[in-house]
């Protein structure tokens, strides 16, 4: 199967983001005015006029000024005496045993306050000039085809993100920036180290710019231009239409379609805390505590010194993970799925249609009595290949019930038909059941999967490749066929001896597992061939690249 472009072919359609009701789940509304609302202007931010603009004047302070102040404070606190001897040699010439005077008292006693104040003013002026130059040379431009950022005084940097390859737009509000009413944007590109950062902007401008970038990336401006060229209405009619649209906008009021939509999932605090306690990290913590107690009982008392750092590390992990899950929301919008989380630093991302390359529903063993699941995705993050940090947007649903999972899957994979939901939930997530349609591990190869051979399976549908695995950690991977880059078939020496093989779906790398092994060789070959044909057909008919074009 030949590889396809991660962003999809340049075709156009308007995929609806409304979520139908099924299995007793309430319908999920789309954005207030829908994807194809003609009354929405293509550009609403003054930054989106194709000209170069400067960012917020406090940008240099938030990007580096606070860090410089912290470093200076740490150096002064730890090297105070050395710095005094270096810059004030008079203190080093004192007789032995005589304590040097306090610098502040010395300044008062010798009437040096004006000199010290002048030096301080000069240092502040120099810092202000450097910050001012950094701000003046940090420019932003949003055009019809790309987003560009220029920065640097001596060493210039020019970054550009093509709008037709935008994989998402992240909006982050760190605590200090949020207190100042500022935020930063990160335009996620389709490549390694391809992100373009816009930091910092006022909160209102950041929301408007994000809406404009997604609106331009959706192809809406191109669609309006084609529609305008096709109609070619007389000038008088155009004037009447413009006046009528303006009066209608006055009646309707301001367009709040880009405001935070209502989340389709609510995570209670008790469930969030319990999910972190009932996790694998807690098992590791218990094992470490038992090991330390046993070691201390045989007189290795030095191990007790590891207790405090260990508990501090685990406590920080629990607090960070719980704080990250607070203020969580996920909702469909006109431009994609919006995911927001974070108590102290609030992060929000909009993933446009067709940018989710793989979905995984996972249930740890300790969550099974409560019926809880988590949902993760693979999508392009635009980070550098040297960035080993975890993808903070991988888990789009930290913890949820079956109803929560169903609602989230409906907006992440709107292409799944009504009949596919039985294959996803009854046979996939909760399976296996009788008349199981999945291709599973044959009896001769069960010892290759001694615990999970009943669940181990794969199924090809009209829209996706479903992979079911695990007994201790139940997982179901959903690979949309339109996002598949290729499909592989692997057979090692042990699998070859028992007539088994592994099927792998090649998509964007991430936390989602995209392979399942110990399948019957002939069945795996049929799945391989069927997936290759279906993947090519799905990619050729995919219309999510310009979802409003």
N, C-alpha and C positions, 0 to 999 in steps of 0.2 A: 504494500500500500504506500503510495508516494506521500511525502510529508506535505503538510498544508501550512499556510500562514497562521501564526497564533492569533492574529487579530481577525482572521476570517477574510473571505473574498469581498471585493468592493461591489456588493450588491445592496439593495435597499428594500426595506419593508418596515412596518410598524407593528412590532409584537406587542400584544396587549399585556399589561401587567396586572390586570384584575385576576383574582384568585377565586375560582369557583368553590362552592361549599360541597363537602363530601365527608362521609363518615361522621356526620354530626358536627363538623367543624365549621364555624361561621366563615362566611366569605370575607376575603381580605380586599379592601378597596384599594384602588390605584391612587395616584396622586390626585389632588383636588380638581385639576382641570384636564388631566389625561395627557397622553403622549402627543396627540395631534392637535392640541388646542391652538387654533390659528391666531387667537388674539394675543398670544404671548409674543413679545418682541424678541428678535434674535439676539440682541445685545442690550443689557440693562446696566452695565457697570461702565464708568468713565474710563477704566483701564483697558477696555476692550475695543478701542477705536483704531487699533493698528499703529499707534504712536508709542514712543518710548516714554515711560513714566518711572518716577522714583517711588521706592517703598516708604513705609512709615519712618519718620525721623528718629524714632527710638530703636530702630533696627540694629545699629552698631552696638548700642548698650546691651541689648538682649542677646546678641550673637556672641559678643566677646567681652564687653565691658564688665559685666558682673563676674565673669570668670577671672578677669584680671584683678579685680578688687579682692576676691576671695584668696587668690594666690598671694597677693601682697600682704594681706592680713595674716595668712599662715606663716609667711616668711618672717614678718616682723615679730610675731608671737614666739617663734622658735629660735630665731637668730638675733634677738634684740641686742645682746651684749656685743656680738661680733659686728653688727651694723653700726653700733655707737662708736666702737673703736675705729672702724673704717672711715666713717664720715666725720667723726669728732675726735681727732687724735689727742686733744688736750686731756681727755679722760684716761688715756693710756699712760700718761706721764706722772700719774699720782704716785706718792710713796707707797711701798708695799704695806699691806694691811689696812690702808685707808679706802673706804668704800666710795665709789664714784657717786656724785650727786645725781638726783633724778633729772632727766633731760628737761622736763617741763619747769621744774624749779630753777634749773640753770638758765633757761631762757628768760624767766622773770627776773632773776637776780642780775643778769648782765644786760637787760634791756634789748634783747635780741628778738623780741616778738615781731617787729616789723620785718626783719630779715626773713624769719621763718615763714611769716605770712606771705611775703613776696615770692619765696621759693615755692610755696604751695600753690600760689596763684599761677606761676609760670608753668608748673607741672600740669595743673588743670587745663590751662590754655592749650598746651601741647597735646594733651589727650583729646580735648575738644576738636582741635584742628584735624587730628588724625581720624577721629570718628566722623567728622564732617566730610572729609575727603572720601572716606569709605562709603558714606551714604550717597554722595553725589555721583560716584562712579558705579553704584549698584542700581541698574536699570532693568525694567520689565516691559515687555511688549507682547500683546496678545493679538495675533493676526487671524486671517481667515483660515490659515493652514497649520499654524504652529504657535507654540508658546516659547518665548526667548527670554533669557536672563543673562545680563552682562555684569561682571563684578571685577574688582581688583584695581589697584592704583598702579603699582609697578609691574605686577604679573597679572595680566588680564585673562579672564575666563569667560567664555561664551557658550552657554548651554541652550539647546533647542530640542523641543519635544513636538514631533508631528501630531496634530490633533487626530488624524485617522488611525493612530496607533496608541492612543491613550487607553490604558488598562484600568484606570481608576484615579480618583482625586482624593487625597487624604487631607483632612483639616484637623490640626492639632492645636490645643489650647493649654500650654504649660501653666503651672500655677501662677508664677509671677507675671507672665504675659496676660493671663486671664484677669488678674487684678488690675492691669492697665488697659483692659478692653481690647487686647490684640490677639492675633492668631497667626499661624503659618500654614501655608498650603504646600503640598507635595504632589506634583503631577507624575503619576506612575507611568513609565514608558515601557515599550515592548522590547526590552533588551537588558544586558548586564550594565549596571551603573548608568541607566538611562533616565533616571528620575530628575526632574527639575524642581527645585525648592524655591518657594516664594515666601521669604520670611524677613520682616513681619508686616502684617496688614491689620487694619482695624477689623473688628469682628464683622461689621456690616459689609465692608468691601470684600472680605474673604469669602463670605457666603455668596455675594453677587458674582464674584469672579469665578468661583467654582461652578455656579449655575451657567455662566457664559461659556466656560471651557467645555462642559458637557453638552451644552446646547450646540456649540459649533462642531464638536466631535460627532454628534449624532447625525449630522448632515441636514439639520433643519433649515439652515440658511440656504444650502444648495437647493433644497426642495422648494423653498419660498421663491428663490430666484427663478427656478424653472417654471413654477406656476405663474409668476408675474410675467415672464417672457411669453408664456403660452396664451395668456389672456389678452395682453396688449389692449387694455381698456382705454377709452378716451381720457384726455387730461381732466375734463370736467368731472367724469365719473370717479376718477382716482381721488380728486379733491373731496368730493362728497363722501366717498368711502373713508378717507382719512379723518374727516370731521366727525362722521358718525362713530368711528372707532374710538376717537378721543372722548366724545360724549358718553359712550358706553362705558369706557374706563372710569370716567368720573362717577357714574352710577354704581359700577361694581366695586369701586374702591381700589386700594393698592393690591397688587398681586402678591400673595403670600405663599405661592406654590413651592418656594424654595425653603420655607421655614421647616423646622424639625417635624416630620410627620409622626403620627401616633404609632407606637410600636405594636407589632402583632404578638409580641411575647413579653410576659412579665416574669421576672425571676425574683421570688421572695428571698429576703435576706437569710432566713433560716435554711432554706434549701441550698443557697449558695455556700453558706458556711459548712453545712453537713456534707456537701459534695466534695469540698476540699479536705475535710477530715477523713472521709471514706475514700481516700485515694491511695495510690501506690507510695506516695511520699510518706504517708503516715506509717505504712508497713516498714519502710526503711528506717524511720525514726524509732519505732518500737524495737526493731532488731538491734539498732545501735545502743539503745538504752539497756536492753538485756545483755548485750556484750560487755558494756561498761560495768554493769553490776556484777557480772560473773568475774570480770577481770579484777575489780576492786576487792572481791571476796578472797582472791588468792594473793593479796598484798601488792598488787601493781597499782599503787595509789596515784602514780603520775597520770594515769588515764582520767582521773577525776578532773584534771585541768582542761580536758577537752569537752566537758559537759556544757559549761557556760557558752563557749563559742558555738557549739553545735546547736544548742537551743536558740541562741540568738539568730543563727542562720536560718533555721527552720521557721522561727517566728516571723522573720522578715519575709520569707517566701510565702507563708500563709497570708500575712497582711497584704503583701503586694498582689497576690492572686485574687484575694477577696475584694480589695479596692479596685482592681481592674474590672471585676464583674459588676460593680455597682454602677448605677446610671446606665445600664445596658439597654439598648433598644435596637431593633431591626425592623425595617419597614420598606415596602416598595415605593418608589417614586417614579416620576416621568422619565428619569434618566438612568434608572437602575435601582439596585438594592443599597439602601443606606444602613450602615452598621456603626453604632456609637457605643463607646464604653469609657470607663475611667472616672474615678472620684476626684483625685487631685489634678492629674493631667488628663483632660478630656480629649479623646481621639475619635474622629468621625471619618468614615470612608464611604464613597459611593462607587460601587462596582457596576459599570455599564453592562447592558445585556451582552451575552456571548463571551464575557471575560472569565467565567468560571470554567476551569478545565477539568476538574474532578471534584466529587463530593464524597465524603465518608461519614456514615453514621456509626458511632462507636458506643458500646456499653460495657464498662468494667464489671467485674463479678460482684463487687460490693454494692453497685447501684441497681442490680437486677431486682432485688425485693421491692424497691421503690418505683420501678418503672421509669428510670431516668436514662437519658442519652445525651451525647454531645455530638455536634455536627462541625466538621472541618472541611476546608476547601483547598484546592491548589489553584493559584492564579499568579500571573506575573507580578513580581514585586518591584522589579526595576533596580534591585540592589546590586552592589558590586559583588564580584565573585569572591572577594576577600572578606566580605561581611558574613560572619558566621553566626550572627544573632538570629534568634528564632523569629519567625514571621508572626507579628503580633495580631495579624488579621486572619491567621489560619483557622482559629476556632470562631466561627461565626455564631455558634450557639454554645456557650460554656456548659450549660446544664438545662435540660428541659424534659417535659413529659412527652408522651406520644403525640398529643395534640399539638404541642409546640414544634416538635420535629416535623410533623406533617405540614404545618403552615410555612415553616422555613423552607422545606424542600419545594413547595409549590412556587415560591418566588425565585428560588435559585435555579430550578429546572422546570421552567414553564412549558417546555416542549413535551414533557411526559404526558401521555394520553390518560384517559380515565381508567382504561384496563390495565395500565402499567402499575397503578398504585397497589393493586392486589399482589403483583409480583414483587413490589418493593417492600410492602409491610408484611403481609401474611406469609409470603414465601421467602422473602429476603431477610428482613430485620428480625421477625419472630420465628422464622422457619428453622429447620424444615418441617413440613407437614405432609399429610398424605397427598398423593398424586403430585409430588414435587417436580416442577418443570426444569429445575436447575440440573446442569451436567455436573455430577459429583464424583468423588473418589471411588474407583471400582473396588470390589471386595479383595482382589489380589494385592492391592497397594494400600490397604487400610493402615498397615503398620507404619507407613510414612507419615500419617497424621493420626496417631493413636487416640487422641482426645477429640479432634474436630473433624473426623472424616465424614460424619453425617452432615455437618454444616458446610463443609468445603465444597464450593461449586461456583459455576459461572453460567450466565444466561444472556443471550443477545436478544434485545427487543428492537422495535422500529426506530427508537430514538437514542438508546443508550446501551452500554455494555455493563451488566451488573455482576459484581464479584462478591461472593459471600465467604467469610472466613471466621475462624476462631470459636473456641468454646469458653475459655476463661474470659477473654476479651472479645465479645461479639462485634463484628464489623461488617458493614455492607458498603462497598465502593460503587459509585455511580459515575461512569465515564460517558459524557455526551459524545455521540458519534461525530458530530460536527467539529469537535475540539480535538479529536484523536490525530496525532501526528503520524503514527504508524502502529502496527500491531506485531508482536513477536511470538514465536513458539520456541521453547527451550526444552531440551531433554538431556539430563545428565546420565552418567553410567548407571546409577541405581534406578532412576526412573525408567531408563531404557530396558533394564532387566525385567521390570514388572509392567511394561507396556503403559507407562504413565508419561505425562508431559506437563509443562507449565505454560500458561498463556499470560502474556504481558501486554498491557496497553500503554503506549508511549505518549505521555502528555508532559506538561510543564512540571518540573520537579517540585515536590512539596511534602507535606506530612501525610498525605493520602497514599495508602498502598495501592498499587495499580497492577498487581500480579496475583495469580492464584495457581498453586502447583498440585501435584499428585492427582491430576485428572486423567481419565481414560484417553489414551493417545489418539484413537480414531475420533472420539468426540471432540477433543481439543483441536484436532486438525479441521473439523467441520466448523467449529466456532471461529478459528483463525481465518478460514476462507470467507465465511459469511461476514465477519467483521470487516475484513479488507474491502469487500464490495460495498457493504452498507456505509462504511466510513467515507469512501470516495463520493458516493451519492449524496450523503448528508452534507459534506463540505461543499459540494457543487451547488446545492440548493439553499445554503445558509444565507440568511438575510439579516444578520445581527451586526454587521460591520458598521453600516450607516442605519441605525435603528429608527431614525426619523426622516430619512432621506427620501 
